[in-house]
């Protein structure tokens, strides 16, 4: 597995931490990996669509 450094807004990290605290994810890394998997799955599903510009995951 490769290490990646990124910057995430504080509010989003706090929300991820809350998901970890409630047991939804074992740690922040797994929560972020799940988000990336979901993004890739969504992208794969949208690749068959004619409107490839729609990206619901690109919310800040």
C-alpha distance matrix in Angstrom:
0.0 3.8 6.7 9.7 13.2 15.7 19.3 20.5 24.1 25.2 26.7 23.6 21.6 24.6 24.5 20.9 21.9 24.9 22.8 20.9 24.3 25.8 23.2 22.1 18.4 17.3 15.8 15.3 11.6 12.3 15.3 13.7 11.2 14.4 16.3 14.1 14.4 18.1 18.5 17.2 19.4 22.3 21.9 22.1 25.1 26.7 26.4 29.3 31.3 33.7 32.7 29.2 29.8 29.6 26.3 26.7 23.2 24.3 26.3 26.4
3.8 0.0 3.8 6.5 10.1 12.9 16.6 18.4 22.1 23.5 25.3 22.4 20.5 23.8 24.0 20.6 21.7 25.0 23.3 21.6 25.0 26.8 24.6 23.4 19.8 18.8 16.7 15.4 11.8 13.4 15.9 13.6 11.7 15.3 16.3 13.9 15.1 18.6 18.3 17.2 20.0 22.4 21.6 22.3 25.5 26.6 26.1 29.4 31.1 33.1 31.9 28.3 28.5 28.6 25.3 25.9 22.3 22.8 24.9 24.7
6.7 3.8 0.0 3.8 6.8 10.0 13.5 15.5 19.2 20.3 22.5 19.8 17.7 21.0 21.7 18.4 19.3 22.7 21.6 19.8 23.0 25.2 23.4 22.4 18.8 17.8 15.1 13.3 10.1 12.7 14.7 12.3 11.5 15.3 15.9 13.9 15.9 19.0 18.5 18.2 21.2 23.1 22.5 23.8 26.8 27.5 27.5 30.8 32.1 34.1 32.4 28.9 28.6 28.5 25.0 25.3 21.6 21.8 23.5 22.7
9.7 6.5 3.8 0.0 3.8 6.5 10.2 12.4 16.1 17.7 20.0 17.3 15.6 19.2 19.9 17.0 18.3 21.8 20.9 19.6 22.8 25.0 23.6 22.3 19.0 18.7 15.6 13.0 10.3 13.1 14.2 11.0 11.0 14.7 14.3 12.3 15.0 17.7 16.6 16.7 20.0 21.4 20.6 22.3 25.2 25.5 25.6 29.1 30.1 31.7 29.8 26.3 25.7 25.6 22.2 22.6 18.8 18.6 20.3 19.3
13.2 10.1 6.8 3.8 0.0 3.8 7.1 9.9 13.5 15.0 17.6 15.5 13.7 17.3 18.6 16.1 17.2 20.7 20.5 19.4 22.2 24.7 23.9 22.8 19.7 19.4 16.0 12.9 11.2 14.5 14.9 11.8 12.9 16.3 15.4 14.0 17.2 19.3 18.0 18.7 22.1 22.9 22.3 24.5 27.1 27.1 27.4 31.0 31.6 33.0 30.7 27.3 26.2 26.1 22.6 22.7 19.0 18.3 19.4 17.8
15.7 12.9 10.0 6.5 3.8 0.0 3.8 6.5 10.1 12.2 14.7 12.6 11.5 15.2 16.3 14.4 16.0 19.2 19.2 18.7 21.5 23.8 23.4 22.0 19.3 19.7 16.3 12.8 11.7 14.7 14.2 10.9 12.7 15.6 13.8 12.8 16.5 17.9 16.2 17.6 20.9 21.2 20.6 23.2 25.6 25.2 25.8 29.4 29.5 30.9 28.3 25.0 23.6 23.3 19.8 19.8 16.1 15.1 15.9 14.1
19.3 16.6 13.5 10.2 7.1 3.8 0.0 3.8 6.8 9.1 11.8 10.4 9.7 13.1 14.6 13.5 15.0 18.1 18.6 18.6 21.0 23.3 23.5 22.2 19.9 20.6 17.1 13.4 13.4 16.4 15.1 12.1 14.8 17.1 14.8 14.6 18.4 19.1 17.4 19.4 22.5 22.2 21.9 24.9 26.8 26.1 27.2 30.7 30.4 31.5 28.6 25.6 23.7 23.1 19.7 19.3 15.9 14.4 14.4 11.9
20.5 18.4 15.5 12.4 9.9 6.5 3.8 0.0 3.8 6.4 8.4 6.7 6.6 10.0 11.1 10.5 12.4 15.0 15.6 16.2 18.5 20.4 21.0 19.5 17.8 19.0 15.7 12.0 12.7 15.2 13.2 10.6 13.9 15.4 12.9 13.5 17.2 17.3 15.9 18.5 21.2 20.6 20.8 23.9 25.4 24.8 26.3 29.7 29.1 30.4 27.3 24.6 22.6 21.5 18.0 17.0 13.7 12.6 11.8 9.2
24.1 22.1 19.2 16.1 13.5 10.1 6.8 3.8 0.0 3.8 5.5 5.5 6.5 8.8 10.2 10.9 12.5 14.5 15.8 16.9 18.6 20.4 21.7 20.3 19.2 20.7 17.6 14.0 15.5 17.8 15.2 13.3 16.8 17.8 15.0 16.3 19.8 19.3 18.0 21.0 23.4 22.3 22.8 26.1 27.2 26.3 28.2 31.4 30.4 31.5 28.2 25.9 23.5 22.1 18.8 17.4 14.7 13.3 11.5 8.2
25.2 23.5 20.3 17.7 15.0 12.2 9.1 6.4 3.8 0.0 3.8 5.5 5.1 6.2 8.7 9.9 10.4 12.3 14.4 15.2 16.2 18.4 20.0 19.3 18.3 19.5 16.5 13.2 15.5 17.8 15.3 14.2 17.9 18.8 16.5 18.3 21.6 21.2 20.4 23.5 25.6 24.7 25.6 28.8 29.7 29.2 31.2 34.3 33.3 34.6 31.4 29.2 26.9 25.3 21.9 20.0 17.4 16.5 14.4 11.3
26.7 25.3 22.5 20.0 17.6 14.7 11.8 8.4 5.5 3.8 0.0 3.8 5.5 5.1 6.3 8.7 9.8 10.6 12.7 14.4 15.2 16.7 18.7 17.7 17.5 19.3 16.7 13.8 16.4 18.0 14.9 14.3 18.1 18.2 15.8 18.1 21.1 20.0 19.5 23.0 24.6 23.4 24.7 28.0 28.4 27.9 30.3 33.1 31.9 33.3 30.0 28.2 25.9 23.8 20.6 18.2 16.0 15.6 12.8 10.2
23.6 22.4 19.8 17.3 15.5 12.6 10.4 6.7 5.5 5.5 3.8 0.0 3.8 5.4 5.1 6.3 8.6 9.8 10.8 12.6 14.2 15.5 16.9 15.3 14.8 16.9 14.4 11.2 13.5 14.8 11.5 10.7 14.5 14.5 12.0 14.3 17.3 16.3 15.9 19.3 20.9 20.0 21.3 24.4 25.0 24.7 27.0 29.9 28.9 30.6 27.4 25.4 23.5 21.4 17.9 15.6 13.0 13.0 10.8 8.8
21.6 20.5 17.7 15.6 13.7 11.5 9.7 6.6 6.5 5.1 5.5 3.8 0.0 3.8 5.3 5.0 6.1 8.5 9.8 10.5 12.2 14.2 15.4 14.4 13.2 14.6 11.6 8.4 11.0 12.9 10.3 9.8 13.6 14.2 12.5 14.7 17.7 17.4 17.3 20.3 22.1 21.8 23.1 25.9 26.9 26.9 29.0 31.9 31.4 33.2 30.2 27.9 26.2 24.3 20.7 18.6 15.6 15.8 14.2 12.1
24.6 23.8 21.0 19.2 17.3 15.2 13.1 10.0 8.8 6.2 5.1 5.4 3.8 0.0 3.8 5.4 5.0 6.2 8.8 9.8 10.3 12.3 14.3 13.9 13.6 14.9 12.5 10.2 13.5 14.9 12.1 12.6 16.3 16.4 15.0 17.7 20.2 19.6 20.0 23.1 24.5 24.1 25.7 28.5 29.1 29.2 31.6 34.4 33.6 35.5 32.4 30.4 28.7 26.5 23.0 20.5 17.9 18.3 16.1 14.1
24.5 24.0 21.7 19.9 18.6 16.3 14.6 11.1 10.2 8.7 6.3 5.1 5.3 3.8 0.0 3.8 5.4 5.1 6.5 8.8 9.8 10.7 12.7 11.5 11.8 14.0 12.3 10.2 13.3 13.8 10.5 11.4 14.9 14.2 12.7 15.9 18.1 16.9 17.6 21.0 21.9 21.3 23.3 26.0 26.2 26.5 29.2 31.6 30.8 32.9 30.0 28.2 26.7 24.1 20.7 17.9 15.5 16.6 14.3 13.2
20.9 20.6 18.4 17.0 16.1 14.4 13.5 10.5 10.9 9.9 8.7 6.3 5.0 5.4 3.8 0.0 3.8 5.4 5.1 6.4 8.7 10.0 10.8 9.5 8.7 10.8 8.8 6.5 9.6 10.0 6.9 8.1 11.5 11.2 10.3 13.3 15.4 14.9 15.9 18.8 19.9 19.9 21.9 24.3 24.9 25.5 27.9 30.5 30.1 32.4 29.7 27.6 26.4 24.1 20.5 18.0 15.1 16.5 15.1 14.2
21.9 21.7 19.3 18.3 17.2 16.0 15.0 12.4 12.5 10.4 9.8 8.6 6.1 5.0 5.4 3.8 0.0 3.8 5.4 5.0 6.1 8.6 9.8 9.9 9.1 10.1 7.9 6.6 10.3 11.2 9.0 10.7 13.9 13.9 13.6 16.5 18.4 18.3 19.5 22.2 23.3 23.6 25.5 27.8 28.5 29.2 31.5 34.1 33.9 36.2 33.5 31.3 30.2 27.9 24.3 21.8 18.9 20.1 18.5 17.3
24.9 25.0 22.7 21.8 20.7 19.2 18.1 15.0 14.5 12.3 10.6 9.8 8.5 6.2 5.1 5.4 3.8 0.0 3.8 5.3 5.0 6.2 8.6 8.7 9.5 11.1 10.2 9.7 13.3 13.3 10.7 13.0 16.0 15.1 14.9 18.2 19.7 19.0 20.5 23.5 24.0 24.0 26.4 28.6 28.8 29.6 32.3 34.6 34.1 36.5 33.8 32.0 30.9 28.2 24.8 21.9 19.5 21.1 19.1 18.2
22.8 23.3 21.6 20.9 20.5 19.2 18.6 15.6 15.8 14.4 12.7 10.8 9.8 8.8 6.5 5.1 5.4 3.8 0.0 3.8 5.5 5.2 6.3 5.2 6.2 8.8 8.7 8.6 11.7 10.7 8.0 10.9 13.4 12.0 12.3 15.7 16.7 16.0 18.0 20.7 21.0 21.2 23.8 25.7 25.9 27.1 29.7 31.8 31.6 34.2 31.8 30.0 29.3 26.5 23.2 20.3 17.9 20.0 18.5 18.3
20.9 21.6 19.8 19.6 19.4 18.7 18.6 16.2 16.9 15.2 14.4 12.6 10.5 9.8 8.8 6.4 5.0 5.3 3.8 0.0 3.8 5.5 5.1 5.7 4.9 5.8 5.5 6.6 9.8 9.2 7.7 10.8 13.0 12.3 13.4 16.3 17.3 17.4 19.4 21.8 22.3 23.1 25.5 27.1 27.7 29.1 31.4 33.7 33.8 36.5 34.2 32.1 31.5 29.0 25.5 23.0 20.2 22.2 21.0 20.5
24.3 25.0 23.0 22.8 22.2 21.5 21.0 18.5 18.6 16.2 15.2 14.2 12.2 10.3 9.8 8.7 6.1 5.0 5.5 3.8 0.0 3.8 5.4 7.6 8.1 8.4 8.5 9.9 13.3 12.9 11.5 14.5 16.8 16.1 16.9 20.1 21.0 20.9 22.9 25.4 25.8 26.4 28.9 30.7 31.0 32.4 34.8 37.0 36.9 39.6 37.2 35.3 34.5 31.9 28.5 25.7 23.1 25.0 23.4 22.6
25.8 26.8 25.2 25.0 24.7 23.8 23.3 20.4 20.4 18.4 16.7 15.5 14.2 12.3 10.7 10.0 8.6 6.2 5.2 5.5 3.8 0.0 3.8 5.7 7.9 9.3 10.6 12.0 15.1 13.9 12.1 15.5 17.5 15.9 16.9 20.3 20.8 20.2 22.6 25.2 25.0 25.5 28.3 29.9 29.8 31.4 34.0 35.9 35.8 38.6 36.3 34.7 34.1 31.2 28.0 25.0 22.9 25.1 23.5 23.3
23.2 24.6 23.4 23.6 23.9 23.4 23.5 21.0 21.7 20.0 18.7 16.9 15.4 14.3 12.7 10.8 9.8 8.6 6.3 5.1 5.4 3.8 0.0 3.8 5.3 6.2 8.6 11.0 13.4 11.5 10.6 14.3 15.5 14.0 15.8 18.9 18.9 18.8 21.6 23.6 23.4 24.4 27.2 28.4 28.6 30.4 32.9 34.7 35.0 38.0 36.0 34.2 34.0 31.2 27.9 25.2 22.9 25.4 24.3 24.4
22.1 23.4 22.4 22.3 22.8 22.0 22.2 19.5 20.3 19.3 17.7 15.3 14.4 13.9 11.5 9.5 9.9 8.7 5.2 5.7 7.6 5.7 3.8 0.0 3.8 6.9 8.9 10.4 12.4 10.0 8.4 12.1 13.2 11.0 12.7 15.9 15.7 15.2 18.1 20.3 19.8 20.7 23.6 24.8 24.9 26.7 29.2 31.0 31.2 34.3 32.3 30.6 30.5 27.7 24.5 21.8 19.5 22.3 21.4 21.9
18.4 19.8 18.8 19.0 19.7 19.3 19.9 17.8 19.2 18.3 17.5 14.8 13.2 13.6 11.8 8.7 9.1 9.5 6.2 4.9 8.1 7.9 5.3 3.8 0.0 3.8 5.5 7.3 8.9 6.4 5.7 9.5 10.3 9.0 11.2 13.9 14.0 14.3 17.0 18.8 18.9 20.2 22.7 23.9 24.5 26.4 28.5 30.6 31.1 34.1 32.2 30.0 30.0 27.6 24.1 21.8 19.1 21.6 21.2 21.5
17.3 18.8 17.8 18.7 19.4 19.7 20.6 19.0 20.7 19.5 19.3 16.9 14.6 14.9 14.0 10.8 10.1 11.1 8.8 5.8 8.4 9.3 6.2 6.9 3.8 0.0 3.8 7.3 8.4 6.7 7.7 11.0 11.5 11.3 13.8 15.9 16.1 17.1 19.6 21.1 21.4 23.2 25.4 26.3 27.3 29.3 31.1 33.3 34.1 37.1 35.3 32.9 32.9 30.7 27.1 25.1 22.1 24.4 24.1 24.0
15.8 16.7 15.1 15.6 16.0 16.3 17.1 15.7 17.6 16.5 16.7 14.4 11.6 12.5 12.3 8.8 7.9 10.2 8.7 5.5 8.5 10.6 8.6 8.9 5.5 3.8 0.0 3.8 5.5 5.6 6.5 8.9 10.1 10.9 12.7 14.6 15.6 16.9 18.7 20.3 21.4 22.9 24.7 26.0 27.3 28.9 30.6 33.1 33.8 36.5 34.5 31.9 31.5 29.6 25.9 24.0 20.7 22.5 22.2 21.7
15.3 15.4 13.3 13.0 12.9 12.8 13.4 12.0 14.0 13.2 13.8 11.2 8.4 10.2 10.2 6.5 6.6 9.7 8.6 6.6 9.9 12.0 11.0 10.4 7.3 7.3 3.8 0.0 3.8 5.5 5.0 6.2 8.5 9.8 10.6 12.4 14.2 15.3 16.5 18.4 19.9 21.0 22.5 24.3 25.7 26.8 28.5 31.3 31.7 34.2 32.0 29.3 28.6 26.8 23.1 21.3 17.9 19.3 19.0 18.2
11.6 11.8 10.1 10.3 11.2 11.7 13.4 12.7 15.5 15.5 16.4 13.5 11.0 13.5 13.3 9.6 10.3 13.3 11.7 9.8 13.3 15.1 13.4 12.4 8.9 8.4 5.5 3.8 0.0 3.8 5.4 5.2 6.1 8.6 9.9 10.6 12.2 14.2 15.3 16.5 18.3 19.9 21.0 22.5 24.3 25.6 26.8 29.7 30.5 33.0 31.0 28.1 27.8 26.3 22.6 21.4 17.8 19.2 19.6 19.1
12.3 13.4 12.7 13.1 14.5 14.7 16.4 15.2 17.8 17.8 18.0 14.8 12.9 14.9 13.8 10.0 11.2 13.3 10.7 9.2 12.9 13.9 11.5 10.0 6.4 6.7 5.6 5.5 3.8 0.0 3.8 5.4 4.9 6.1 8.6 9.8 10.3 12.2 14.1 15.2 16.2 18.1 19.7 20.8 22.4 24.1 25.5 28.1 29.0 31.8 30.1 27.3 27.4 25.7 22.1 20.7 17.3 19.5 20.0 20.1
15.3 15.9 14.7 14.2 14.9 14.2 15.1 13.2 15.2 15.3 14.9 11.5 10.3 12.1 10.5 6.9 9.0 10.7 8.0 7.7 11.5 12.1 10.6 8.4 5.7 7.7 6.5 5.0 5.4 3.8 0.0 3.8 5.5 5.1 6.3 8.8 9.9 10.6 12.4 14.4 15.3 16.5 18.4 20.0 21.1 22.5 24.4 26.9 27.4 30.1 28.0 25.5 25.3 23.2 19.6 17.8 14.6 16.8 16.8 17.0
13.7 13.6 12.3 11.0 11.8 10.9 12.1 10.6 13.3 14.2 14.3 10.7 9.8 12.6 11.4 8.1 10.7 13.0 10.9 10.8 14.5 15.5 14.3 12.1 9.5 11.0 8.9 6.2 5.2 5.4 3.8 0.0 3.8 5.3 5.0 6.3 8.6 9.8 10.5 12.4 14.2 15.2 16.4 18.3 19.9 20.9 22.4 25.3 25.8 28.2 26.1 23.3 22.9 21.2 17.5 16.2 12.6 14.3 14.8 14.9
11.2 11.7 11.5 11.0 12.9 12.7 14.8 13.9 16.8 17.9 18.1 14.5 13.6 16.3 14.9 11.5 13.9 16.0 13.4 13.0 16.8 17.5 15.5 13.2 10.3 11.5 10.1 8.5 6.1 4.9 5.5 3.8 0.0 3.8 5.4 5.1 6.2 8.6 9.8 10.6 12.2 14.1 15.2 16.4 18.4 19.8 21.0 23.8 24.7 27.4 25.7 22.8 23.0 21.6 18.0 17.2 13.7 15.8 17.0 17.7
14.4 15.3 15.3 14.7 16.3 15.6 17.1 15.4 17.8 18.8 18.2 14.5 14.2 16.4 14.2 11.2 13.9 15.1 12.0 12.3 16.1 15.9 14.0 11.0 9.0 11.3 10.9 9.8 8.6 6.1 5.1 5.3 3.8 0.0 3.8 5.4 5.0 6.1 8.6 9.9 10.4 12.2 14.1 15.2 16.4 18.2 19.9 22.3 23.1 26.0 24.4 21.8 22.2 20.3 16.9 15.5 12.5 15.3 16.3 17.5
16.3 16.3 15.9 14.3 15.4 13.8 14.8 12.9 15.0 16.5 15.8 12.0 12.5 15.0 12.7 10.3 13.6 14.9 12.3 13.4 16.9 16.9 15.8 12.7 11.2 13.8 12.7 10.6 9.9 8.6 6.3 5.0 5.4 3.8 0.0 3.8 5.4 5.1 6.1 8.7 9.8 10.5 12.2 14.2 15.3 16.3 18.2 20.9 21.2 23.8 21.7 19.2 19.1 17.1 13.6 12.2 8.9 11.6 12.5 13.8
14.1 13.9 13.9 12.3 14.0 12.8 14.6 13.5 16.3 18.3 18.1 14.3 14.7 17.7 15.9 13.3 16.5 18.2 15.7 16.3 20.1 20.3 18.9 15.9 13.9 15.9 14.6 12.4 10.6 9.8 8.8 6.3 5.1 5.4 3.8 0.0 3.8 5.4 5.0 6.2 8.5 9.8 10.4 12.2 14.2 15.1 16.3 19.3 20.0 22.5 20.7 17.7 17.9 16.6 13.1 12.8 9.4 11.5 13.5 14.9
14.4 15.1 15.9 15.0 17.2 16.5 18.4 17.2 19.8 21.6 21.1 17.3 17.7 20.2 18.1 15.4 18.4 19.7 16.7 17.3 21.0 20.8 18.9 15.7 14.0 16.1 15.6 14.2 12.2 10.3 9.9 8.6 6.2 5.0 5.4 3.8 0.0 3.8 5.4 5.1 6.1 8.5 9.8 10.5 12.3 14.1 15.3 17.8 19.0 21.9 20.7 17.9 18.8 17.4 14.3 14.0 11.3 14.1 16.1 18.0
18.1 18.6 19.0 17.7 19.3 17.9 19.1 17.3 19.3 21.2 20.0 16.3 17.4 19.6 16.9 14.9 18.3 19.0 16.0 17.4 20.9 20.2 18.8 15.2 14.3 17.1 16.9 15.3 14.2 12.2 10.6 9.8 8.6 6.1 5.1 5.4 3.8 0.0 3.8 5.5 5.1 6.0 8.5 9.8 10.5 12.1 14.1 16.4 17.0 20.0 18.5 16.2 16.9 14.9 11.9 11.0 8.8 12.2 13.9 16.3
18.5 18.3 18.5 16.6 18.0 16.2 17.4 15.9 18.0 20.4 19.5 15.9 17.3 20.0 17.6 15.9 19.5 20.5 18.0 19.4 22.9 22.6 21.6 18.1 17.0 19.6 18.7 16.5 15.3 14.1 12.4 10.5 9.8 8.6 6.1 5.0 5.4 3.8 0.0 3.8 5.5 5.1 6.1 8.6 9.9 10.4 12.2 15.0 15.3 17.8 16.0 13.3 13.7 12.1 8.9 8.8 6.3 9.2 11.6 14.1
17.2 17.2 18.2 16.7 18.7 17.6 19.4 18.5 21.0 23.5 23.0 19.3 20.3 23.1 21.0 18.8 22.2 23.5 20.7 21.8 25.4 25.2 23.6 20.3 18.8 21.1 20.3 18.4 16.5 15.2 14.4 12.4 10.6 9.9 8.7 6.2 5.1 5.5 3.8 0.0 3.8 5.4 5.0 6.1 8.6 9.7 10.4 13.3 14.5 17.2 16.1 13.1 14.4 13.5 10.9 11.8 9.8 12.1 15.0 17.4
19.4 20.0 21.2 20.0 22.1 20.9 22.5 21.2 23.4 25.6 24.6 20.9 22.1 24.5 21.9 19.9 23.3 24.0 21.0 22.3 25.8 25.0 23.4 19.8 18.9 21.4 21.4 19.9 18.3 16.2 15.3 14.2 12.2 10.4 9.8 8.5 6.1 5.1 5.5 3.8 0.0 3.8 5.4 5.1 6.3 8.6 9.9 11.9 13.3 16.5 15.8 13.5 15.3 13.9 11.8 12.2 11.0 14.0 16.5 19.4
22.3 22.4 23.1 21.4 22.9 21.2 22.2 20.6 22.3 24.7 23.4 20.0 21.8 24.1 21.3 19.9 23.6 24.0 21.2 23.1 26.4 25.5 24.4 20.7 20.2 23.2 22.9 21.0 19.9 18.1 16.5 15.2 14.1 12.2 10.5 9.8 8.5 6.0 5.1 5.4 3.8 0.0 3.8 5.4 5.1 6.1 8.6 10.6 10.9 14.0 12.7 10.7 12.2 10.3 8.5 8.8 8.5 11.5 13.9 17.2
21.9 21.6 22.5 20.6 22.3 20.6 21.9 20.8 22.8 25.6 24.7 21.3 23.1 25.7 23.3 21.9 25.5 26.4 23.8 25.5 28.9 28.3 27.2 23.6 22.7 25.4 24.7 22.5 21.0 19.7 18.4 16.4 15.2 14.1 12.2 10.4 9.8 8.5 6.1 5.0 5.4 3.8 0.0 3.8 5.4 5.0 6.1 9.1 9.7 12.3 11.2 8.3 10.1 9.4 7.9 9.8 9.3 11.3 14.5 17.5
22.1 22.3 23.8 22.3 24.5 23.2 24.9 23.9 26.1 28.8 28.0 24.4 25.9 28.5 26.0 24.3 27.8 28.6 25.7 27.1 30.7 29.9 28.4 24.8 23.9 26.3 26.0 24.3 22.5 20.8 20.0 18.3 16.4 15.2 14.2 12.2 10.5 9.8 8.6 6.1 5.1 5.4 3.8 0.0 3.8 5.5 5.2 7.5 9.5 12.5 12.6 10.1 12.8 12.4 11.5 13.2 12.9 15.1 18.2 21.2
25.1 25.5 26.8 25.2 27.1 25.6 26.8 25.4 27.2 29.7 28.4 25.0 26.9 29.1 26.2 24.9 28.5 28.8 25.9 27.7 31.0 29.8 28.6 24.9 24.5 27.3 27.3 25.7 24.3 22.4 21.1 19.9 18.4 16.4 15.3 14.2 12.3 10.5 9.9 8.6 6.3 5.1 5.4 3.8 0.0 3.8 5.5 6.2 7.4 11.0 11.2 9.8 12.7 11.5 11.2 12.4 13.0 15.6 18.2 21.6
26.7 26.6 27.5 25.5 27.1 25.2 26.1 24.8 26.3 29.2 27.9 24.7 26.9 29.2 26.5 25.5 29.2 29.6 27.1 29.1 32.4 31.4 30.4 26.7 26.4 29.3 28.9 26.8 25.6 24.1 22.5 20.9 19.8 18.2 16.3 15.1 14.1 12.1 10.4 9.7 8.6 6.1 5.0 5.5 3.8 0.0 3.8 5.3 4.9 8.0 7.5 6.1 9.0 8.1 8.7 10.6 11.9 13.7 16.5 20.0
26.4 26.1 27.5 25.6 27.4 25.8 27.2 26.3 28.2 31.2 30.3 27.0 29.0 31.6 29.2 27.9 31.5 32.3 29.7 31.4 34.8 34.0 32.9 29.2 28.5 31.1 30.6 28.5 26.8 25.5 24.4 22.4 21.0 19.9 18.2 16.3 15.3 14.1 12.2 10.4 9.9 8.6 6.1 5.2 5.5 3.8 0.0 3.8 5.4 7.7 8.4 6.3 9.8 10.4 11.0 13.7 14.4 15.8 19.0 22.2
29.3 29.4 30.8 29.1 31.0 29.4 30.7 29.7 31.4 34.3 33.1 29.9 31.9 34.4 31.6 30.5 34.1 34.6 31.8 33.7 37.0 35.9 34.7 31.0 30.6 33.3 33.1 31.3 29.7 28.1 26.9 25.3 23.8 22.3 20.9 19.3 17.8 16.4 15.0 13.3 11.9 10.6 9.1 7.5 6.2 5.3 3.8 0.0 3.8 6.7 8.8 8.3 12.0 12.3 13.6 15.8 17.1 18.7 21.7 25.1
31.3 31.1 32.1 30.1 31.6 29.5 30.4 29.1 30.4 33.3 31.9 28.9 31.4 33.6 30.8 30.1 33.9 34.1 31.6 33.8 36.9 35.8 35.0 31.2 31.1 34.1 33.8 31.7 30.5 29.0 27.4 25.8 24.7 23.1 21.2 20.0 19.0 17.0 15.3 14.5 13.3 10.9 9.7 9.5 7.4 4.9 5.4 3.8 0.0 3.8 5.4 6.3 9.7 9.6 11.8 13.9 16.0 17.3 19.9 23.5
33.7 33.1 34.1 31.7 33.0 30.9 31.5 30.4 31.5 34.6 33.3 30.6 33.2 35.5 32.9 32.4 36.2 36.5 34.2 36.5 39.6 38.6 38.0 34.3 34.1 37.1 36.5 34.2 33.0 31.8 30.1 28.2 27.4 26.0 23.8 22.5 21.9 20.0 17.8 17.2 16.5 14.0 12.3 12.5 11.0 8.0 7.7 6.7 3.8 0.0 3.8 5.9 8.8 9.8 12.7 15.3 17.6 18.2 20.8 24.2
32.7 31.9 32.4 29.8 30.7 28.3 28.6 27.3 28.2 31.4 30.0 27.4 30.2 32.4 30.0 29.7 33.5 33.8 31.8 34.2 37.2 36.3 36.0 32.3 32.2 35.3 34.5 32.0 31.0 30.1 28.0 26.1 25.7 24.4 21.7 20.7 20.7 18.5 16.0 16.1 15.8 12.7 11.2 12.6 11.2 7.5 8.4 8.8 5.4 3.8 0.0 3.8 5.5 6.2 9.5 12.2 14.7 14.9 17.3 20.7
29.2 28.3 28.9 26.3 27.3 25.0 25.6 24.6 25.9 29.2 28.2 25.4 27.9 30.4 28.2 27.6 31.3 32.0 30.0 32.1 35.3 34.7 34.2 30.6 30.0 32.9 31.9 29.3 28.1 27.3 25.5 23.3 22.8 21.8 19.2 17.7 17.9 16.2 13.3 13.1 13.5 10.7 8.3 10.1 9.8 6.1 6.3 8.3 6.3 5.9 3.8 0.0 3.8 5.5 7.7 11.0 12.6 12.7 15.7 18.9
29.8 28.5 28.6 25.7 26.2 23.6 23.7 22.6 23.5 26.9 25.9 23.5 26.2 28.7 26.7 26.4 30.2 30.9 29.3 31.5 34.5 34.1 34.0 30.5 30.0 32.9 31.5 28.6 27.8 27.4 25.3 22.9 23.0 22.2 19.1 17.9 18.8 16.9 13.7 14.4 15.3 12.2 10.1 12.8 12.7 9.0 9.8 12.0 9.7 8.8 5.5 3.8 0.0 3.8 6.1 9.6 11.4 10.5 13.2 16.2
29.6 28.6 28.5 25.6 26.1 23.3 23.1 21.5 22.1 25.3 23.8 21.4 24.3 26.5 24.1 24.1 27.9 28.2 26.5 29.0 31.9 31.2 31.2 27.7 27.6 30.7 29.6 26.8 26.3 25.7 23.2 21.2 21.6 20.3 17.1 16.6 17.4 14.9 12.1 13.5 13.9 10.3 9.4 12.4 11.5 8.1 10.4 12.3 9.6 9.8 6.2 5.5 3.8 0.0 3.8 6.4 9.0 9.0 11.1 14.6
26.3 25.3 25.0 22.2 22.6 19.8 19.7 18.0 18.8 21.9 20.6 17.9 20.7 23.0 20.7 20.5 24.3 24.8 23.2 25.5 28.5 28.0 27.9 24.5 24.1 27.1 25.9 23.1 22.6 22.1 19.6 17.5 18.0 16.9 13.6 13.1 14.3 11.9 8.9 10.9 11.8 8.5 7.9 11.5 11.2 8.7 11.0 13.6 11.8 12.7 9.5 7.7 6.1 3.8 0.0 3.8 5.4 5.6 8.3 11.7
26.7 25.9 25.3 22.6 22.7 19.8 19.3 17.0 17.4 20.0 18.2 15.6 18.6 20.5 17.9 18.0 21.8 21.9 20.3 23.0 25.7 25.0 25.2 21.8 21.8 25.1 24.0 21.3 21.4 20.7 17.8 16.2 17.2 15.5 12.2 12.8 14.0 11.0 8.8 11.8 12.2 8.8 9.8 13.2 12.4 10.6 13.7 15.8 13.9 15.3 12.2 11.0 9.6 6.4 3.8 0.0 3.8 5.5 6.5 10.2
23.2 22.3 21.6 18.8 19.0 16.1 15.9 13.7 14.7 17.4 16.0 13.0 15.6 17.9 15.5 15.1 18.9 19.5 17.9 20.2 23.1 22.9 22.9 19.5 19.1 22.1 20.7 17.9 17.8 17.3 14.6 12.6 13.7 12.5 8.9 9.4 11.3 8.8 6.3 9.8 11.0 8.5 9.3 12.9 13.0 11.9 14.4 17.1 16.0 17.6 14.7 12.6 11.4 9.0 5.4 3.8 0.0 3.8 5.5 8.7
24.3 22.8 21.8 18.6 18.3 15.1 14.4 12.6 13.3 16.5 15.6 13.0 15.8 18.3 16.6 16.5 20.1 21.1 20.0 22.2 25.0 25.1 25.4 22.3 21.6 24.4 22.5 19.3 19.2 19.5 16.8 14.3 15.8 15.3 11.6 11.5 14.1 12.2 9.2 12.1 14.0 11.5 11.3 15.1 15.6 13.7 15.8 18.7 17.3 18.2 14.9 12.7 10.5 9.0 5.6 5.5 3.8 0.0 3.8 6.5
26.3 24.9 23.5 20.3 19.4 15.9 14.4 11.8 11.5 14.4 12.8 10.8 14.2 16.1 14.3 15.1 18.5 19.1 18.5 21.0 23.4 23.5 24.3 21.4 21.2 24.1 22.2 19.0 19.6 20.0 16.8 14.8 17.0 16.3 12.5 13.5 16.1 13.9 11.6 15.0 16.5 13.9 14.5 18.2 18.2 16.5 19.0 21.7 19.9 20.8 17.3 15.7 13.2 11.1 8.3 6.5 5.5 3.8 0.0 3.8
26.4 24.7 22.7 19.3 17.8 14.1 11.9 9.2 8.2 11.3 10.2 8.8 12.1 14.1 13.2 14.2 17.3 18.2 18.3 20.5 22.6 23.3 24.4 21.9 21.5 24.0 21.7 18.2 19.1 20.1 17.0 14.9 17.7 17.5 13.8 14.9 18.0 16.3 14.1 17.4 19.4 17.2 17.5 21.2 21.6 20.0 22.2 25.1 23.5 24.2 20.7 18.9 16.2 14.6 11.7 10.2 8.7 6.5 3.8 0.0
